């Protein structure tokens, strides 16, 4: 085999190796994109849950405040009636 034929064979082998590596990298890139998409979707869902929990907490706090005010008013009326 001549020197130029060996060089061509080596270059062809190198090209095959580079193409295999490129294919593997493309698969990794596709998997990374898929993972990013799923993480983004999960993040959006968690943000919606967080907003919902914050609204629930605000509602509970408001109800608690109204009940406290009602209780204080009721106690004031009771005390007024006892003192009258």
N, C-alpha and C positions, 0 to 999 in steps of 0.2 A: 504494500500500500504506500502510495507516495505521501510525501509530507503535506501537500495541499489537501489530499483526501482525508488524512487524519485531522487536519485543522477543521475542515468542513464537518466531519463527524463529531468532533468535540463541540463545535459551535451549535450544531443541531441538537446535541444532548443538552447543552446549556440553555438553548431556547426552550426545549421541552420542560426543563426544570423551572425556568422562569414562568412559563405558562401555567404549570401546576401550582406554583406559589401564588401567582395572580388569581387563579381560581379559588384557592383557599382564602386569600384575603378578601375576595368579593363575597364569599360565603360569610366570613366574619363580619364584614360591613353590613350585609343584609340582616344578620342576626342582631347586630348592635342597633340598627335602625328599628327593627321590630321591638327590641327591648325598650328603646327610647319612647316609642309610640305607646307601649303598654304602661310605662311609668308615667307618662304625661296623662294618660287616661285615669290612672289610679290617683294621681295628684289632683286632677279636676274633681273626682268623686270625693276625695277627702276634704277638699276645700268646700264643696257643697255641704258635706256633713258638718263641718266646723261652723259654717254660717248658720245652718239649721239649729245646731246646739246653742249657738250664741243667742239666736232669736228665742229659743225655748227658755234659756236662762233669763233673758230680759222679761219674758212674760211671767215667769215664776216670781222674779223680783218685784215686778209691778203688782202682782196679786198679793204677795206678802205685804207690800207697803199699804195697799188698800185695806187688807185685813187688820193690819196694825192700827191704821187710822180709825177704822170702824170700832176696834176693840177699845181704843183710848176714848173715843166719843161715848161708847156705851158705858165705860167706867166713869166718865165724867157725869153722865146723866144719872147713873146709880148713886154716885157720891152726892150729887146735887139733891136728889130725892131723899137721901138719908139725912142730909143736913137741913132740909127744909121743914 
